Amino acid sequence: MEVDWSKLIPKPRSSFLVVQCNECGHRQTVFDHAKIEVFCNVCGALLAKPKGGKAEILGKVVDRYG
Ligand SMILES: [Zn+2]
């Protein structure tokens, strides 16, 4: 999937995490300051939930950008 990072990064201090789903192993990119719950695109498991600033990551963080 092609991603235009310049359009997705709202703040310089924010970063993106590559989170691996605990349920199915799918990896997807999650904004570390997500304001909404983030679900796995494959199985629908909750990967991250907002927690007053930084999101709480429920999957396994395997990589980070920014
Ligand atoms: Zn999954």
N, CA, C, O and the ligand as a Tripos MOL2 file, in Angstrom:
@<TRIPOS>MOLECULE
protein
  265   263    67     0     0
PROTEIN
NO_CHARGES

@<TRIPOS>ATOM
      1 N           0.8440   -1.1950    0.0000 N.3       1 MET1
      2 CA          0.0000    0.0000    0.0000 C.3       1 MET1
      3 C           0.8710    1.2340    0.0000 C.2       1 MET1
      4 O           1.7930    1.3530    0.8080 O.2       1 MET1
      5 N           0.5830    2.1530   -0.9040 N.am      2 GLU2
      6 CA          1.3320    3.4140   -0.9530 C.3       2 GLU2
      7 C           0.7840    4.3840    0.0840 C.2       2 GLU2
      8 O          -0.4260    4.5930    0.1730 O.2       2 GLU2
      9 N           1.6680    4.9660    0.8560 N.am      3 VAL3
     10 CA          1.2410    5.9100    1.8870 C.3       3 VAL3
     11 C           1.9810    7.2290    1.6910 C.2       3 VAL3
     12 O           3.2060    7.2500    1.5700 O.2       3 VAL3
     13 N           1.2410    8.3110    1.6600 N.am      4 ASP4
     14 CA          1.8490    9.6320    1.5900 C.3       4 ASP4
     15 C           2.0260   10.1580    3.0060 C.2       4 ASP4
     16 O           1.1060   10.7370    3.5830 O.2       4 ASP4
     17 N           3.2140    9.9520    3.5590 N.am      5 TRP5
     18 CA          3.4610   10.2910    4.9570 C.3       5 TRP5
     19 C           3.2850   11.7780    5.2240 C.2       5 TRP5
     20 O           2.8230   12.1660    6.2970 O.2       5 TRP5
     21 N           3.6470   12.6090    4.2610 N.am      6 SER6
     22 CA          3.5970   14.0510    4.4890 C.3       6 SER6
     23 C           2.1790   14.5260    4.7680 C.2       6 SER6
     24 O           1.9800   15.5390    5.4380 O.2       6 SER6
     25 N           1.1990   13.7990    4.2580 N.am      7 LYS7
     26 CA         -0.1850   14.2010    4.4940 C.3       7 LYS7
     27 C          -0.7460   13.6040    5.7750 C.2       7 LYS7
     28 O          -1.7800   14.0490    6.2740 O.2       7 LYS7
     29 N          -0.0720   12.6120    6.2980 N.am      8 LEU8
     30 CA         -0.6080   11.8980    7.4540 C.3       8 LEU8
     31 C          -0.0250   12.3780    8.7780 C.2       8 LEU8
     32 O          -0.6050   12.1400    9.8380 O.2       8 LEU8
     33 N           1.1070   13.0440    8.7210 N.am      9 ILE9
     34 CA          1.7700   13.4320    9.9630 C.3       9 ILE9
     35 C           1.3320   14.8370   10.3650 C.2       9 ILE9
     36 O           1.7650   15.8160    9.7580 O.2       9 ILE9
     37 N           0.4820   14.9440   11.3780 N.am     10 PRO10
     38 CA         -0.0410   16.2470   11.7620 C.3      10 PRO10
     39 C           0.9180   17.0720   12.6070 C.2      10 PRO10
     40 O           0.8610   18.3000   12.5620 O.2      10 PRO10
     41 N           1.7890   16.4420   13.3690 N.am     11 LYS11
     42 CA          2.7160   17.1840   14.2150 C.3      11 LYS11
     43 C           4.1060   16.5770   14.0750 C.2      11 LYS11
     44 O           4.2490   15.3680   13.8930 O.2      11 LYS11
     45 N           5.1300   17.4260   14.1600 N.am     12 PRO12
     46 CA          6.4870   16.9040   14.0210 C.3      12 PRO12
     47 C           6.8690   15.9260   15.1210 C.2      12 PRO12
     48 O           7.6820   15.0300   14.8950 O.2      12 PRO12
     49 N           6.2940   16.0840   16.3080 N.am     13 ARG13
     50 CA          6.6980   15.2370   17.4220 C.3      13 ARG13
     51 C           5.9420   13.9080   17.4650 C.2      13 ARG13
     52 O           6.2330   13.0320   18.2800 O.2      13 ARG13
     53 N           4.9870   13.7870   16.5870 N.am     14 SER14
     54 CA          4.2250   12.5550   16.5720 C.3      14 SER14
     55 C           4.9620   11.4960   15.7630 C.2      14 SER14
     56 O           5.8320   11.8130   14.9520 O.2      14 SER14
     57 N           4.6150   10.2740   15.9850 N.am     15 SER15
     58 CA          5.2190    9.2230   15.1900 C.3      15 SER15
     59 C           4.2040    8.1400   14.8870 C.2      15 SER15
     60 O           3.1270    8.0690   15.4780 O.2      15 SER15
     61 N           4.5910    7.3050   13.9450 N.am     16 PHE16
     62 CA          3.7450    6.1770   13.5860 C.3      16 PHE16
     63 C           4.3970    4.8960   14.0540 C.2      16 PHE16
     64 O           5.6190    4.7480   14.0120 O.2      16 PHE16
     65 N           3.5860    3.9950   14.4890 N.am     17 LEU17
     66 CA          4.0750    2.7090   14.9390 C.3      17 LEU17
     67 C           3.5610    1.6270   14.0130 C.2      17 LEU17
     68 O           2.4310    1.6880   13.5270 O.2      17 LEU17
     69 N           4.4030    0.6350   13.7740 N.am     18 VAL18
     70 CA          3.9080   -0.5550   13.0840 C.3      18 VAL18
     71 C           3.5540   -1.5550   14.1760 C.2      18 VAL18
     72 O           4.4190   -2.0340   14.9090 O.2      18 VAL18
     73 N           2.2750   -1.8540   14.2650 N.am     19 VAL19
     74 CA          1.7730   -2.7000   15.3460 C.3      19 VAL19
     75 C           1.3420   -4.0430   14.7790 C.2      19 VAL19
     76 O           0.6310   -4.1210   13.7770 O.2      19 VAL19
     77 N           1.7870   -5.0850   15.4390 N.am     20 GLN20
     78 CA          1.4030   -6.4260   15.0150 C.3      20 GLN20
     79 C           0.2290   -6.8950   15.8630 C.2      20 GLN20
     80 O           0.2690   -6.8530   17.0920 O.2      20 GLN20
     81 N          -0.7960   -7.3330   15.1880 N.am     21 CYS21
     82 CA         -2.0040   -7.7980   15.8660 C.3      21 CYS21
     83 C          -1.7050   -9.0520   16.6880 C.2      21 CYS21
     84 O          -1.0610   -9.9860   16.2110 O.2      21 CYS21
     85 N          -2.1800   -9.0520   17.9180 N.am     22 ASN22
     86 CA         -1.9760  -10.2190   18.7840 C.3      22 ASN22
     87 C          -2.8040  -11.4170   18.3420 C.2      22 ASN22
     88 O          -2.4670  -12.5640   18.6370 O.2      22 ASN22
     89 N          -3.8750  -11.1410   17.6390 N.am     23 GLU23
     90 CA         -4.8030  -12.2130   17.2720 C.3      23 GLU23
     91 C          -4.3850  -12.9370   15.9920 C.2      23 GLU23
     92 O          -4.3800  -14.1660   15.9350 O.2      23 GLU23
     93 N          -4.0320  -12.1510   14.9590 N.am     24 CYS24
     94 CA         -3.7970  -12.7840   13.6510 C.3      24 CYS24
     95 C          -2.4010  -12.5170   13.0980 C.2      24 CYS24
     96 O          -2.0220  -13.1000   12.0820 O.2      24 CYS24
     97 N          -1.6260  -11.6410   13.7530 N.am     25 GLY25
     98 CA         -0.2650  -11.3990   13.2910 C.3      25 GLY25
     99 C          -0.1540  -10.3560   12.1910 C.2      25 GLY25
    100 O           0.9490  -10.0550   11.7340 O.2      25 GLY25
    101 N          -1.2760   -9.8040   11.7630 N.am     26 HIS26
    102 CA         -1.2560   -8.7610   10.7300 C.3      26 HIS26
    103 C          -0.5540   -7.5200   11.2760 C.2      26 HIS26
    104 O          -0.7440   -7.1330   12.4290 O.2      26 HIS26
    105 N           0.2630   -6.9040   10.4150 N.am     27 ARG27
    106 CA          0.9510   -5.6790   10.8270 C.3      27 ARG27
    107 C           0.3260   -4.4950   10.1310 C.2      27 ARG27
    108 O           0.0800   -4.5250    8.9250 O.2      27 ARG27
    109 N           0.0700   -3.4540   10.8940 N.am     28 GLN28
    110 CA         -0.4290   -2.2300   10.2760 C.3      28 GLN28
    111 C           0.0750   -1.0120   11.0290 C.2      28 GLN28
    112 O           0.4930   -1.0950   12.1840 O.2      28 GLN28
    113 N           0.0240    0.1200   10.3410 N.am     29 THR29
    114 CA          0.5540    1.3530   10.8890 C.3      29 THR29
    115 C          -0.4930    2.0390   11.7600 C.2      29 THR29
    116 O          -1.6510    2.1860   11.3680 O.2      29 THR29
    117 N          -0.0640    2.4550   12.9450 N.am     30 VAL30
    118 CA         -0.9600    3.1200   13.8860 C.3      30 VAL30
    119 C          -0.3100    4.4280   14.3290 C.2      30 VAL30
    120 O           0.8640    4.4490   14.6990 O.2      30 VAL30
    121 N          -1.0680    5.5060   14.2910 N.am     31 PHE31
    122 CA         -0.5940    6.7970   14.7740 C.3      31 PHE31
    123 C          -0.4660    6.7360   16.2940 C.2      31 PHE31
    124 O          -1.4060    6.3240   16.9740 O.2      31 PHE31
    125 N           0.6670    7.1350   16.8300 N.am     32 ASP32
    126 CA          0.8730    6.9320   18.2720 C.3      32 ASP32
    127 C           0.0740    7.9110   19.1370 C.2      32 ASP32
    128 O           0.0240    7.7690   20.3590 O.2      32 ASP32
    129 N          -0.5480    8.9060   18.4960 N.am     33 HIS33
    130 CA         -1.4430    9.7980   19.2300 C.3      33 HIS33
    131 C          -2.8740    9.6350   18.7210 C.2      33 HIS33
    132 O          -3.6400   10.5960   18.6560 O.2      33 HIS33
    133 N          -3.2100    8.4250   18.3690 N.am     34 ALA34
    134 CA         -4.5430    8.1680   17.8160 C.3      34 ALA34
    135 C          -5.6200    8.6890   18.7570 C.2      34 ALA34
    136 O          -5.5550    8.5100   19.9740 O.2      34 ALA34
    137 N          -6.6170    9.3410   18.1540 N.am     35 LYS35
    138 CA         -7.7100    9.9060   18.9560 C.3      35 LYS35
    139 C          -8.9340    8.9950   18.9650 C.2      35 LYS35
    140 O          -9.9040    9.2220   19.6880 O.2      35 LYS35
    141 N          -8.8550    7.9770   18.1520 N.am     36 ILE36
    142 CA         -9.9610    7.0170   18.0980 C.3      36 ILE36
    143 C          -9.3870    5.6100   18.2310 C.2      36 ILE36
    144 O          -8.1890    5.4010   18.0380 O.2      36 ILE36
    145 N         -10.2270    4.6700   18.5540 N.am     37 GLU37
    146 CA         -9.7770    3.2900   18.6440 C.3      37 GLU37
    147 C          -9.3610    2.7980   17.2610 C.2      37 GLU37
    148 O          -9.9930    3.1190   16.2550 O.2      37 GLU37
    149 N          -8.2890    2.0140   17.2330 N.am     38 VAL38
    150 CA         -7.7860    1.4760   15.9740 C.3      38 VAL38
    151 C          -7.9550   -0.0390   16.0030 C.2      38 VAL38
    152 O          -7.5400   -0.7100   16.9480 O.2      38 VAL38
    153 N          -8.5680   -0.5540   14.9570 N.am     39 PHE39
    154 CA         -8.8220   -1.9850   14.8860 C.3      39 PHE39
    155 C          -8.0110   -2.6240   13.7670 C.2      39 PHE39
    156 O          -7.7050   -1.9920   12.7560 O.2      39 PHE39
    157 N          -7.6730   -3.8870   13.9720 N.am     40 CYS40
    158 CA         -6.9720   -4.6580   12.9470 C.3      40 CYS40
    159 C          -7.8140   -4.7050   11.6750 C.2      40 CYS40
    160 O          -9.0190   -4.9520   11.7170 O.2      40 CYS40
    161 N          -7.1470   -4.4610   10.5350 N.am     41 ASN41
    162 CA         -7.8600   -4.4800    9.2560 C.3      41 ASN41
    163 C          -8.2820   -5.8860    8.8550 C.2      41 ASN41
    164 O          -9.1730   -6.0530    8.0220 O.2      41 ASN41
    165 N          -7.6590   -6.8840    9.4320 N.am     42 VAL42
    166 CA         -7.9240   -8.2680    9.0260 C.3      42 VAL42
    167 C          -8.9610   -8.9250    9.9410 C.2      42 VAL42
    168 O          -9.9750   -9.4330    9.4620 O.2      42 VAL42
    169 N          -8.7120   -8.9170   11.2550 N.am     43 CYS43
    170 CA         -9.5980   -9.6650   12.1480 C.3      43 CYS43
    171 C         -10.4460   -8.7630   13.0430 C.2      43 CYS43
    172 O         -11.3550   -9.2460   13.7170 O.2      43 CYS43
    173 N         -10.1580   -7.4510   13.0580 N.am     44 GLY44
    174 CA        -10.9900   -6.5340   13.8160 C.3      44 GLY44
    175 C         -10.6290   -6.4140   15.2880 C.2      44 GLY44
    176 O         -11.3540   -5.7700   16.0460 O.2      44 GLY44
    177 N          -9.5270   -7.0190   15.7050 N.am     45 ALA45
    178 CA         -9.1040   -6.8860   17.0990 C.3      45 ALA45
    179 C          -8.6890   -5.4460   17.3870 C.2      45 ALA45
    180 O          -8.2090   -4.7400   16.5010 O.2      45 ALA45
    181 N          -8.8770   -5.0220   18.6240 N.am     46 LEU46
    182 CA         -8.4790   -3.6670   19.0100 C.3      46 LEU46
    183 C          -6.9540   -3.5830   19.1120 C.2      46 LEU46
    184 O          -6.3280   -4.3530   19.8410 O.2      46 LEU46
    185 N          -6.3660   -2.6370   18.3700 N.am     47 LEU47
    186 CA         -4.9070   -2.5000   18.3570 C.3      47 LEU47
    187 C          -4.4340   -1.3230   19.1890 C.2      47 LEU47
    188 O          -3.3410   -1.3620   19.7540 O.2      47 LEU47
    189 N          -5.2430   -0.2800   19.2710 N.am     48 ALA48
    190 CA         -4.8470    0.9030   20.0240 C.3      48 ALA48
    191 C          -6.0880    1.6430   20.4710 C.2      48 ALA48
    192 O          -7.1070    1.6440   19.7800 O.2      48 ALA48
    193 N          -5.9970    2.2730   21.6290 N.am     49 LYS49
    194 CA         -7.1120    3.0950   22.0750 C.3      49 LYS49
    195 C          -6.5830    4.4000   22.6350 C.2      49 LYS49
    196 O          -5.5030    4.4390   23.2230 O.2      49 LYS49
    197 N          -7.3480    5.4740   22.4520 N.am     50 PRO50
    198 CA         -6.9000    6.8020   22.8820 C.3      50 PRO50
    199 C          -6.7900    6.8750   24.3950 C.2      50 PRO50
    200 O          -7.6070    6.3100   25.1220 O.2      50 PRO50
    201 N          -5.7630    7.5800   24.8550 N.am     51 LYS51
    202 CA         -5.5490    7.6620   26.2970 C.3      51 LYS51
    203 C          -4.9480    9.0260   26.6340 C.2      51 LYS51
    204 O          -3.8190    9.1100   27.1180 O.2      51 LYS51
    205 N          -5.6920   10.0710   26.3820 N.am     52 GLY52
    206 CA         -5.2580   11.4200   26.7330 C.3      52 GLY52
    207 C          -3.8690   11.7690   26.2630 C.2      52 GLY52
    208 O          -2.9760   12.0030   27.0770 O.2      52 GLY52
    209 N          -3.6780   11.8070   24.9650 N.am     53 GLY53
    210 CA         -2.3610   12.0860   24.4070 C.3      53 GLY53
    211 C          -1.9140   10.8910   23.6110 C.2      53 GLY53
    212 O          -2.4580   10.5990   22.5460 O.2      53 GLY53
    213 N          -0.9210   10.1980   24.1290 N.am     54 LYS54
    214 CA         -0.4640    9.0020   23.4200 C.3      54 LYS54
    215 C          -1.4940    7.8950   23.5300 C.2      54 LYS54
    216 O          -2.1250    7.6990   24.5690 O.2      54 LYS54
    217 N          -1.6410    7.1850   22.4370 N.am     55 ALA55
    218 CA         -2.5700    6.0620   22.4460 C.3      55 ALA55
    219 C          -1.9450    4.8870   23.1970 C.2      55 ALA55
    220 O          -0.7280    4.7070   23.2100 O.2      55 ALA55
    221 N          -2.8100    4.1020   23.8160 N.am     56 GLU56
    222 CA         -2.3440    2.8680   24.4390 C.3      56 GLU56
    223 C          -2.3190    1.7870   23.3630 C.2      56 GLU56
    224 O          -3.3410    1.4920   22.7430 O.2      56 GLU56
    225 N          -1.1560    1.2070   23.1500 N.am     57 ILE57
    226 CA         -1.0150    0.1950   22.1040 C.3      57 ILE57
    227 C          -1.2560   -1.1830   22.7020 C.2      57 ILE57
    228 O          -0.6000   -1.5770   23.6670 O.2      57 ILE57
    229 N          -2.1950   -1.9050   22.1240 N.am     58 LEU58
    230 CA         -2.5690   -3.2100   22.6760 C.3      58 LEU58
    231 C          -1.8980   -4.3650   21.9410 C.2      58 LEU58
    232 O          -1.8240   -5.4820   22.4530 O.2      58 LEU58
    233 N          -1.4090   -4.0830   20.7310 N.am     59 GLY59
    234 CA         -0.6850   -5.1130   20.0010 C.3      59 GLY59
    235 C           0.8020   -5.0090   20.2980 C.2      59 GLY59
    236 O           1.2090   -4.3720   21.2700 O.2      59 GLY59
    237 N           1.5990   -5.6340   19.4610 N.am     60 LYS60
    238 CA          3.0520   -5.6110   19.6380 C.3      60 LYS60
    239 C           3.6550   -4.5910   18.6840 C.2      60 LYS60
    240 O           3.4300   -4.6660   17.4760 O.2      60 LYS60
    241 N           4.4220   -3.6360   19.2130 N.am     61 VAL61
    242 CA          5.0550   -2.6270   18.3630 C.3      61 VAL61
    243 C           6.3150   -3.2430   17.7540 C.2      61 VAL61
    244 O           7.2410   -3.6290   18.4680 O.2      61 VAL61
    245 N           6.3330   -3.3260   16.4350 N.am     62 VAL62
    246 CA          7.4730   -3.9510   15.7630 C.3      62 VAL62
    247 C           8.3530   -2.9410   15.0480 C.2      62 VAL62
    248 O           9.4920   -3.2520   14.6970 O.2      62 VAL62
    249 N           7.8430   -1.7350   14.8270 N.am     63 ASP63
    250 CA          8.6560   -0.7290   14.1500 C.3      63 ASP63
    251 C           8.0660    0.6480   14.4410 C.2      63 ASP63
    252 O           6.9450    0.7700   14.9350 O.2      63 ASP63
    253 N           8.8510    1.6860   14.1220 N.am     64 ARG64
    254 CA          8.4120    3.0460   14.4280 C.3      64 ARG64
    255 C           8.9540    4.0000   13.3870 C.2      64 ARG64
    256 O          10.1020    3.8870   12.9560 O.2      64 ARG64
    257 N           8.1180    4.9390   12.9890 N.am     65 TYR65
    258 CA          8.5570    6.0030   12.0810 C.3      65 TYR65
    259 C           8.4080    7.3380   12.7760 C.2      65 TYR65
    260 O           7.4510    7.5630   13.5160 O.2      65 TYR65
    261 N           9.3550    8.2160   12.5350 N.am     66 GLY66
    262 CA          9.2290    9.5760   13.0470 C.3      66 GLY66
    263 C           9.7830    9.7270   14.4390 C.2      66 GLY66
    264 O           9.7460   10.8210   15.0030 O.2      66 GLY66
    265 ZN         -5.7590   -9.1290   13.4930 Zn       67 ZN67
@<TRIPOS>BOND
     1     1     2 1
     2     2     3 1
     3     3     4 2
     4     3     5 am
     5     5     6 1
     6     6     7 1
     7     7     8 2
     8     7     9 am
     9     9    10 1
    10    10    11 1
    11    11    12 2
    12    11    13 am
    13    13    14 1
    14    14    15 1
    15    15    16 2
    16    15    17 am
    17    17    18 1
    18    18    19 1
    19    19    20 2
    20    19    21 am
    21    21    22 1
    22    22    23 1
    23    23    24 2
    24    23    25 am
    25    25    26 1
    26    26    27 1
    27    27    28 2
    28    27    29 am
    29    29    30 1
    30    30    31 1
    31    31    32 2
    32    31    33 am
    33    33    34 1
    34    34    35 1
    35    35    36 2
    36    35    37 am
    37    37    38 1
    38    38    39 1
    39    39    40 2
    40    39    41 am
    41    41    42 1
    42    42    43 1
    43    43    44 2
    44    43    45 am
    45    45    46 1
    46    46    47 1
    47    47    48 2
    48    47    49 am
    49    49    50 1
    50    50    51 1
    51    51    52 2
    52    51    53 am
    53    53    54 1
    54    54    55 1
    55    55    56 2
    56    55    57 am
    57    57    58 1
    58    58    59 1
    59    59    60 2
    60    59    61 am
    61    61    62 1
    62    62    63 1
    63    63    64 2
    64    63    65 am
    65    65    66 1
    66    66    67 1
    67    67    68 2
    68    67    69 am
    69    69    70 1
    70    70    71 1
    71    71    72 2
    72    71    73 am
    73    73    74 1
    74    74    75 1
    75    75    76 2
    76    75    77 am
    77    77    78 1
    78    78    79 1
    79    79    80 2
    80    79    81 am
    81    81    82 1
    82    82    83 1
    83    83    84 2
    84    83    85 am
    85    85    86 1
    86    86    87 1
    87    87    88 2
    88    87    89 am
    89    89    90 1
    90    90    91 1
    91    91    92 2
    92    91    93 am
    93    93    94 1
    94    94    95 1
    95    95    96 2
    96    95    97 am
    97    97    98 1
    98    98    99 1
    99    99   100 2
   100    99   101 am
   101   101   102 1
   102   102   103 1
   103   103   104 2
   104   103   105 am
   105   105   106 1
   106   106   107 1
   107   107   108 2
   108   107   109 am
   109   109   110 1
   110   110   111 1
   111   111   112 2
   112   111   113 am
   113   113   114 1
   114   114   115 1
   115   115   116 2
   116   115   117 am
   117   117   118 1
   118   118   119 1
   119   119   120 2
   120   119   121 am
   121   121   122 1
   122   122   123 1
   123   123   124 2
   124   123   125 am
   125   125   126 1
   126   126   127 1
   127   127   128 2
   128   127   129 am
   129   129   130 1
   130   130   131 1
   131   131   132 2
   132   131   133 am
   133   133   134 1
   134   134   135 1
   135   135   136 2
   136   135   137 am
   137   137   138 1
   138   138   139 1
   139   139   140 2
   140   139   141 am
   141   141   142 1
   142   142   143 1
   143   143   144 2
   144   143   145 am
   145   145   146 1
   146   146   147 1
   147   147   148 2
   148   147   149 am
   149   149   150 1
   150   150   151 1
   151   151   152 2
   152   151   153 am
   153   153   154 1
   154   154   155 1
   155   155   156 2
   156   155   157 am
   157   157   158 1
   158   158   159 1
   159   159   160 2
   160   159   161 am
   161   161   162 1
   162   162   163 1
   163   163   164 2
   164   163   165 am
   165   165   166 1
   166   166   167 1
   167   167   168 2
   168   167   169 am
   169   169   170 1
   170   170   171 1
   171   171   172 2
   172   171   173 am
   173   173   174 1
   174   174   175 1
   175   175   176 2
   176   175   177 am
   177   177   178 1
   178   178   179 1
   179   179   180 2
   180   179   181 am
   181   181   182 1
   182   182   183 1
   183   183   184 2
   184   183   185 am
   185   185   186 1
   186   186   187 1
   187   187   188 2
   188   187   189 am
   189   189   190 1
   190   190   191 1
   191   191   192 2
   192   191   193 am
   193   193   194 1
   194   194   195 1
   195   195   196 2
   196   195   197 am
   197   197   198 1
   198   198   199 1
   199   199   200 2
   200   199   201 am
   201   201   202 1
   202   202   203 1
   203   203   204 2
   204   203   205 am
   205   205   206 1
   206   206   207 1
   207   207   208 2
   208   207   209 am
   209   209   210 1
   210   210   211 1
   211   211   212 2
   212   211   213 am
   213   213   214 1
   214   214   215 1
   215   215   216 2
   216   215   217 am
   217   217   218 1
   218   218   219 1
   219   219   220 2
   220   219   221 am
   221   221   222 1
   222   222   223 1
   223   223   224 2
   224   223   225 am
   225   225   226 1
   226   226   227 1
   227   227   228 2
   228   227   229 am
   229   229   230 1
   230   230   231 1
   231   231   232 2
   232   231   233 am
   233   233   234 1
   234   234   235 1
   235   235   236 2
   236   235   237 am
   237   237   238 1
   238   238   239 1
   239   239   240 2
   240   239   241 am
   241   241   242 1
   242   242   243 1
   243   243   244 2
   244   243   245 am
   245   245   246 1
   246   246   247 1
   247   247   248 2
   248   247   249 am
   249   249   250 1
   250   250   251 1
   251   251   252 2
   252   251   253 am
   253   253   254 1
   254   254   255 1
   255   255   256 2
   256   255   257 am
   257   257   258 1
   258   258   259 1
   259   259   260 2
   260   259   261 am
   261   261   262 1
   262   262   263 1
   263   263   264 2
@<TRIPOS>SUBSTRUCTURE
     1 MET1         2 RESIDUE 1 A MET
     2 GLU2         6 RESIDUE 1 A GLU
     3 VAL3        10 RESIDUE 1 A VAL
     4 ASP4        14 RESIDUE 1 A ASP
     5 TRP5        18 RESIDUE 1 A TRP
     6 SER6        22 RESIDUE 1 A SER
     7 LYS7        26 RESIDUE 1 A LYS
     8 LEU8        30 RESIDUE 1 A LEU
     9 ILE9        34 RESIDUE 1 A ILE
    10 PRO10       38 RESIDUE 1 A PRO
    11 LYS11       42 RESIDUE 1 A LYS
    12 PRO12       46 RESIDUE 1 A PRO
    13 ARG13       50 RESIDUE 1 A ARG
    14 SER14       54 RESIDUE 1 A SER
    15 SER15       58 RESIDUE 1 A SER
    16 PHE16       62 RESIDUE 1 A PHE
    17 LEU17       66 RESIDUE 1 A LEU
    18 VAL18       70 RESIDUE 1 A VAL
    19 VAL19       74 RESIDUE 1 A VAL
    20 GLN20       78 RESIDUE 1 A GLN
    21 CYS21       82 RESIDUE 1 A CYS
    22 ASN22       86 RESIDUE 1 A ASN
    23 GLU23       90 RESIDUE 1 A GLU
    24 CYS24       94 RESIDUE 1 A CYS
    25 GLY25       98 RESIDUE 1 A GLY
    26 HIS26      102 RESIDUE 1 A HIS
    27 ARG27      106 RESIDUE 1 A ARG
    28 GLN28      110 RESIDUE 1 A GLN
    29 THR29      114 RESIDUE 1 A THR
    30 VAL30      118 RESIDUE 1 A VAL
    31 PHE31      122 RESIDUE 1 A PHE
    32 ASP32      126 RESIDUE 1 A ASP
    33 HIS33      130 RESIDUE 1 A HIS
    34 ALA34      134 RESIDUE 1 A ALA
    35 LYS35      138 RESIDUE 1 A LYS
    36 ILE36      142 RESIDUE 1 A ILE
    37 GLU37      146 RESIDUE 1 A GLU
    38 VAL38      150 RESIDUE 1 A VAL
    39 PHE39      154 RESIDUE 1 A PHE
    40 CYS40      158 RESIDUE 1 A CYS
    41 ASN41      162 RESIDUE 1 A ASN
    42 VAL42      166 RESIDUE 1 A VAL
    43 CYS43      170 RESIDUE 1 A CYS
    44 GLY44      174 RESIDUE 1 A GLY
    45 ALA45      178 RESIDUE 1 A ALA
    46 LEU46      182 RESIDUE 1 A LEU
    47 LEU47      186 RESIDUE 1 A LEU
    48 ALA48      190 RESIDUE 1 A ALA
    49 LYS49      194 RESIDUE 1 A LYS
    50 PRO50      198 RESIDUE 1 A PRO
    51 LYS51      202 RESIDUE 1 A LYS
    52 GLY52      206 RESIDUE 1 A GLY
    53 GLY53      210 RESIDUE 1 A GLY
    54 LYS54      214 RESIDUE 1 A LYS
    55 ALA55      218 RESIDUE 1 A ALA
    56 GLU56      222 RESIDUE 1 A GLU
    57 ILE57      226 RESIDUE 1 A ILE
    58 LEU58      230 RESIDUE 1 A LEU
    59 GLY59      234 RESIDUE 1 A GLY
    60 LYS60      238 RESIDUE 1 A LYS
    61 VAL61      242 RESIDUE 1 A VAL
    62 VAL62      246 RESIDUE 1 A VAL
    63 ASP63      250 RESIDUE 1 A ASP
    64 ARG64      254 RESIDUE 1 A ARG
    65 TYR65      258 RESIDUE 1 A TYR
    66 GLY66      262 RESIDUE 1 A GLY
    67 ZN67       265 GROUP 0 **** ****
